[in-house]
Amino acid sequence: MEIQTPDWVKHAVFYQIFPDRFAKGNPPHSQVAKTLPLEPWDALPTLQGYKGGDLWGVMEKLDYLQDLGVNAIYFTPIFQSASNHRYHTHDYYQIDPVLGGNGTFMKLLEKCHQREMKVVLDGVFNHASRGFFFFHDILENGPYSPWLDWFKIERWPLSAYDGDKPANYVGWEGNRALPEFNHDNPDVREYIMQVAEYWIKLGVDGWRLDVAYEIEAPGFWQEFRDRIKAINPDAYIVGEVWVDSRQWLDGTQFDGVMNYLFTGPTIAFTAGDRVIRDYVEQPSYEPYPPLDAPGYAAKIEHLLQLYPWEIQLTQLNLLASHDTARLLSIAEGGKNDPSAEAIESVKLATLLLFTFLGAPSIYYGDEVGLPGALDPDSRRGFPLESQWNPEILDCHRQLIALRHNRPALRTGSYQVLFAKGMTYVFARQLEADELIIAVNAGTTTAQVQVEVPPELSPRHQIVYGDASFTWNQNHLAIDLPPRTGCILG
C-alpha cells in the first residue's frame, strides 16, 4: 500500500494556541466578554480561572503570526465547555460563546485561509463532560434515559459531583467530570464521525485527536480517516500518542502523532543535568536523564527507523505543549527570570526542532520566552511585548525563515555525520540543496573533524549561528563555541 499524507503539512510551521490565554479582542466584541469576572491577564493562572482570550483576539494577532512565519494554527478545544481548557465538551457543534461563537470562528477561518494559513482543531472524542446533553439526560433520568449505552455505566446510583461517593461510571483517568464514550455503540461511533465530518465540510483543515490511544474499538480510526479523507484528501489527522506509535502510523489511520519521541531526547541533550526533575516526571516523555551526543544520535536514528518516510514528513514535532512544562522553565529557567543557561538550551533545542523532518510546532509564547512550570503554570497569558525575550524571538524568526527558504530542511534526507562528546553534526539534503547542522551542547569549545560523505559538496557559508571552519576535501574541521549551534549552507 502506498502511504499518502498531506503535502502541505511537510511545509508547515504550526503554532499551538490555547485560546483562553493567547489574546483578547480589544475592545471586547461581546457583552459577555465585557462583564465576565476574569482573572488578571498577567496574574499566574489557576486551574479553573478564565482570562478571557477569544477568537477576536486571535484575528487581531494574525499579522504577528504571519510575520513570524507561521502558516498553520492548531487550536486546543474551542467547543462549548465548562472549563478554561475546554476539554470538557458540552456541545461539539457550538464554538464556545465566550470565544465568540460559530460566526466569529467562521470569520477567523476565512481570514486564515486568505493568508494561506491552515487551521486544525482539537477533537476530544474519547470522552465528553457531565454537561454534554446525552450524559446529562442520564443524570436527570437515571436508568430510564435512552442514552445509557452511549457511556460506560457500571451501577446505580450515579454520583457525578460528590467525590465522597463512587461515580459508578467510567471517567477518563478516573475523572468523573469526563465520562467516557462507549465506542462499541454504533450510534456513538456515527455521532463522532458526523461531528468530525461537519467541521471538515465547513473548511477546517484537520483534526488533532486528544488521547487517541484510548479509543480501541476495532476499525474506529480507519473509518475516521476514510470518512474525513473522502471529504478532503488533504485534511491532516494527527493523534496524541506519547510513545511508539507504529500501530497507528501504518497509513490507514493517522498522518502523524505529536512527536514526543523527538521532544524528550532533544530536551535531555540540550538541557542535560539542568532539567528540573519535578517538571518532567509527570507526564513522562523521558527528557531525563541527560544525553550526550552519541546517546542523542541513537535516539534520533531509532526514531527515524520507526515509521515510513511519508509519515516522518508529517509528524508534529514540538518542544512543549499545554500538557508539559515549558523548556525555558524545565532548563532551570525559574519562574520569571530565565538564566542564560536556560536561554541557551531553548535556542539549541529550537535549532534542532526547525532542522528536523516533520512539521515544527511552537507552543504559544515559547517564541518570546514565556516561562511555565506544569499545568496550570504552563498556560499563562501571552506576555506584553515589553516582556518578550528578543534573543529567543530572533532565533525563531531566523530559523523559521530558513526552513521556508530551504526545501532540504522540509523534505530532504537526514544523515548523522558526527556524534561525540556533546557535539552533534548532521546533514539535510534534497538534490542540490544541502545543509550541515552542528550543535555543541557542551560547556567548552568543541573542535571536531567531520568526515563528510562524497555525495555532499563542501558548504562555505554560515547561514545561521557562528563558528569557524575549514575544508580539506571531504573533511570538515569546525570550531564551535560552547552551548551554540550553526548551519552551513
RODOLO-797120 format. One record per residue (C-alpha): x, y, z. Coordinates in pm, whole numbers, padded with zeros to 5 digits, always signed. Each point is the difference from the previous one (the first is absolute). Layout:
% residues N
XYZ
...
This chain:
% residues 489
+00000+00000+00000
+00128+00345-00094
-00022+00229+00303
-00137+00345-00075
+00024+00298+00235
-00092+00367-00055
+00273+00181-00190
-00070+00334+00169
+00092-00140+00341
+00355-00068-00121
+00039+00373-00060
-00189+00123+00306
+00114+00189+00306
-00269-00056+00265
-00092+00228+00287
-00196-00155+00287
-00252+00238+00155
-00167-00049+00338
-00289+00238-00074
-00071+00128+00352
+00361+00115+00036
+00121+00126-00339
-00179+00328-00071
-00313+00197+00092
-00185+00208-00255
+00061+00370+00064
-00246+00146+00067
-00216-00296+00107
-00234-00101-00281
-00283-00144+00206
-00203+00102+00301
+00090-00333+00160
+00370+00078-00028
-00053+00346+00150
-00167-00123+00318
+00172-00329+00086
+00196-00005+00329
+00338-00100-00142
+00341-00061+00151
+00255+00274-00070
+00176-00083-00327
+00350+00018+00147
-00081-00180+00327
+00120-00357+00042
-00274-00231-00131
-00219-00215+00220
-00148-00338-00086
-00353+00127-00052
+00025+00374-00066
-00064+00166-00334
+00210+00280-00148
-00230+00077-00289
+00204-00073-00310
-00225-00030-00304
-00010-00048-00377
-00023+00374-00064
+00335+00030+00173
+00142-00271-00225
-00119+00191-00307
+00178+00311+00126
+00322-00201+00037
+00000-00154-00348
+00240+00267-00127
+00242-00094+00279
-00026-00371-00081
+00042+00055-00372
+00302+00223+00056
+00150-00270+00222
-00034-00247-00286
-00285-00212+00137
-00222-00157-00265
-00207-00244+00209
-00184+00037+00331
-00091-00283+00234
-00266+00106+00249
-00055-00186+00323
-00377-00054+00039
-00231+00285-00092
-00340-00170+00041
-00251+00101+00266
+00130-00125+00332
+00009+00057+00374
+00377+00034+00040
+00263+00250-00107
+00181-00268-00202
-00327-00122-00154
+00083-00370+00009
-00336-00043+00181
-00219+00022-00312
-00365+00103+00038
-00088+00038-00369
+00214-00114-00293
-00195+00216-00246
+00033+00330+00187
+00313+00212+00035
+00011+00127+00357
-00189+00332+00015
+00269+00138+00231
+00243-00046-00289
-00237+00164-00248
-00234-00273-00121
-00037-00166-00338
-00022+00317-00207
+00324+00139+00138
+00177-00329-00058
-00110-00011-00363
+00125+00355-00047
+00334-00100+00155
+00020-00308-00222
-00059+00217-00307
+00268+00249+00105
+00249-00281+00061
-00067-00154-00340
+00038+00340-00167
+00353+00001+00144
+00056-00362-00107
+00002-00109+00364
-00146-00340+00086
-00219-00059+00306
-00001-00327+00198
-00247-00060+00282
+00028-00218+00310
-00242-00292-00006
-00083-00133+00346
-00176-00317-00107
+00100-00243+00275
-00219+00166+00261
-00251+00279+00042
-00102+00188+00316
-00268-00006+00264
-00168+00287-00185
-00013-00183-00334
-00371-00037-00083
-00005-00380-00033
+00180-00056+00329
-00197+00271+00177
-00319-00181-00103
+00129-00308+00183
+00065+00210+00311
-00356+00132-00018
-00183-00322-00089
+00223-00275+00132
-00068-00350-00138
-00294+00138-00204
+00224+00210-00224
+00019-00116-00364
+00372+00083-00008
+00127-00252+00254
+00202-00195-00254
+00184+00313-00115
+00216-00016+00311
+00148-00263+00230
-00251-00020+00284
+00102-00250+00268
-00276+00014+00260
-00249+00233+00170
-00022+00262+00134
+00242+00222-00190
+00194+00264+00188
+00124+00258-00247
+00103+00268+00251
+00038-00148+00347
+00357-00127+00024
-00076-00180+00325
-00217-00248-00188
+00093-00237-00282
-00077+00146-00343
-00131-00337-00123
+00092+00083-00359
+00332+00009-00182
+00170+00337-00026
+00326+00060-00184
+00290-00063+00239
-00259-00045+00275
-00118+00360-00039
-00377+00008+00051
-00015+00334-00184
+00095-00182-00323
-00239-00292-00067
+00144-00231-00265
-00193-00076-00315
-00091-00360-00078
+00164-00022-00342
-00139-00350-00056
-00344+00156-00034
-00061+00065-00374
-00206+00311+00083
+00289+00153+00195
+00238-00084-00277
-00226+00160-00260
-00050+00310+00214
+00375+00058+00029
+00055-00061-00371
-00269+00252-00089
+00147+00263+00232
+00341-00043-00159
-00147+00011-00351
-00207+00310+00078
+00298+00221+00082
+00209-00130-00289
-00288+00084-00237
+00001+00353+00144
+00366+00038-00095
+00203-00110+00302
+00329-00148-00123
+00044-00286+00244
-00043-00157+00341
+00237-00048+00289
-00144-00297+00188
+00013+00022+00378
+00117-00315+00183
-00047-00189-00325
+00168-00307+00147
-00293-00050+00238
-00248-00085-00277
+00047-00369-00069
-00324-00088-00181
+00101-00209-00304
+00010+00198-00323
-00097+00329+00165
+00296+00208-00116
+00006-00169-00341
-00360+00105-00057
+00075+00347+00136
+00281+00044-00252
-00203-00135-00290
-00291+00233+00065
+00211+00311+00059
+00221-00061-00302
-00309-00061-00217
-00096+00362+00068
+00350+00150-00015
+00289-00229-00099
+00241+00266+00130
-00152+00018+00348
+00263-00059+00271
-00071-00269+00260
+00245+00009+00290
-00036-00207+00315
+00108+00069+00354
+00222-00300+00070
+00308+00040+00219
+00178-00327-00076
+00088-00232-00289
-00291+00057-00237
+00053-00261-00269
-00342-00155+00054
-00164+00331-00102
+00250+00112-00265
-00053-00271-00260
-00160+00230-00256
-00357-00104+00082
-00057+00218+00310
+00204+00309+00091
+00228+00215-00215
+00220+00057+00305
+00006+00034+00376
+00120+00262+00244
+00362-00105-00016
+00100-00020+00367
+00260-00261-00101
+00184+00298-00148
-00081+00236+00287
+00142-00205+00286
+00345-00077-00145
+00038+00355-00130
-00058+00145+00346
+00225-00263+00158
+00281+00097-00239
-00033+00378+00006
-00095+00049+00367
+00181-00301+00144
+00049+00003+00375
-00163+00344+00022
-00342-00164-00035
-00226+00059+00299
-00115-00355+00064
-00333+00093+00157
-00105+00167-00326
+00053-00304-00222
-00087-00311+00198
-00376+00032-00045
-00083-00041-00278
+00316-00187-00091
+00140+00045-00350
+00360-00075+00106
+00175+00340-00014
+00215-00137+00282
+00259-00144+00065
+00240+00215-00205
+00120-00115-00341
+00337+00057-00160
+00031+00027-00377
+00035-00377-00064
-00304-00064+00220
-00199+00266-00183
+00106-00135-00339
-00111-00350+00102
-00345+00129+00103
-00044+00200-00319
+00116-00280-00229
-00234-00242+00177
-00287+00246-00045
+00077+00035-00370
-00022-00377-00041
-00338-00035+00171
-00232+00138-00267
-00027+00020-00379
+00165+00304-00157
-00331+00151-00113
-00117-00009+00362
+00327+00147+00133
-00058+00306-00216
-00339+00071+00160
+00079-00061+00365
-00086+00291+00230
+00327+00087+00175
-00001+00205+00317
+00202+00113+00301
-00300+00072+00224
-00378-00007+00008
-00286+00075+00237
+00072-00341+00158
+00365+00071+00088
+00213+00257+00172
+00176+00243-00232
+00363-00066-00084
+00109+00342+00127
-00117-00101+00348
+00100-00367-00027
+00358+00113-00069
+00035+00191+00328
-00186+00296-00136
-00163+00088+00327
-00340+00162+00019
+00058+00335-00172
+00372+00062-00036
+00154-00261-00230
+00370-00070+00034
+00243+00034-00289
+00040-00379+00010
-00375-00051-00042
-00010+00238-00296
+00290-00189-00158
-00189-00328+00043
-00307+00148-00168
+00203+00131-00294
+00178-00332-00051
-00322-00200+00020
-00173+00243-00236
+00283-00046-00250
-00050-00377+00016
-00378+00039-00029
+00006+00210-00316
+00263-00214-00170
-00176-00332+00067
-00235-00167-00248
-00367+00039+00073
-00202+00311+00078
+00133+00215+00287
-00257+00128+00248
+00049+00301+00228
-00200+00007+00323
-00136+00355+00027
+00246+00227+00180
+00301-00230-00026
+00131+00220-00280
+00016+00302+00232
+00134-00179+00307
-00320-00056+00197
+00087-00217+00303
-00225-00262+00153
+00023-00296+00233
-00261-00277-00004
-00371+00067-00056
-00145+00248+00077
+00322+00206-00005
+00077-00107-00358
-00321+00177-00108
+00084+00361+00082
-00134+00297-00191
+00206+00096-00306
+00238+00271+00125
+00015+00367-00089
+00266+00089-00256
+00205+00170+00272
+00041-00344+00162
+00115-00184-00312
+00345-00152-00019
+00145+00145-00324
+00279-00259-00015
-00242-00294-00005
-00235+00178-00241
+00283+00079-00242
+00107-00365+00010
-00351-00106-00099
-00031+00259-00276
+00330-00102-00158
-00065-00372+00012
-00358+00024-00127
+00113+00214-00294
+00282-00242-00075
-00238-00297+00010
-00234+00171-00246
+00288+00089-00232
+00185-00332+00000
-00201-00300-00123
+00260-00245+00135
-00108+00095+00354
-00356-00104-00080
+00021-00310-00214
+00370-00079-00038
+00186-00305+00129
+00139+00001+00356
+00345-00147+00060
+00198+00003+00325
+00362+00088-00081
+00163+00032+00343
-00100-00067+00360
+00269+00011+00266
+00009+00156+00343
-00259+00277-00011
+00038+00081-00370
-00261-00114-00250
+00030+00060-00375
-00247-00105-00269
-00090+00079-00360
-00325+00074-00180
+00003-00048-00376
-00254+00032-00279
+00163-00022-00339
+00231+00305-00027
-00127+00159+00321
+00238-00109+00276
+00050+00115+00358
+00221-00114+00286
-00124+00070+00351
+00237-00011+00297
-00094+00026+00368
+00234+00025+00298
-00208-00060+00312
+00312-00009+00217
+00146+00273+00219
+00338+00018-00176
+00098+00081-00357
-00031-00299-00232
+00269-00058-00260
-00106-00290-00217
+00098-00169-00324
-00297-00120-00202
+00032-00237-00293
-00263+00108-00248
-00137-00255-00252
+00104+00063-00360
-00358+00058-00110
+00004+00322+00206
+00189+00293-00147
+00191+00241+00230
-00216+00274+00148
+00186+00330+00039
-00263+00233+00143
-00134+00021+00354
-00372+00065-00036
-00078-00018+00372
+00208+00034+00316
+00371+00054+00036
+00298-00233-00039
+00335-00023-00175
+00065-00282-00245
+00231-00124-00273
-00031-00265-00268
+00264-00246-00113
-00165-00190-00281
-00280-00191+00174
+00123+00072+00352
-00164+00283+00192
+00185+00151+00296
-00231+00209+00210
+00043+00203+00320
-00325+00056+00187
-00021+00227+00305
-00161-00157+00307
-00378-00036+00006
-00046+00112-00360
-00101-00135-00336
+00040+00097-00362
-00119-00087-00349
+00231-00016-00299
-00183+00040-00325
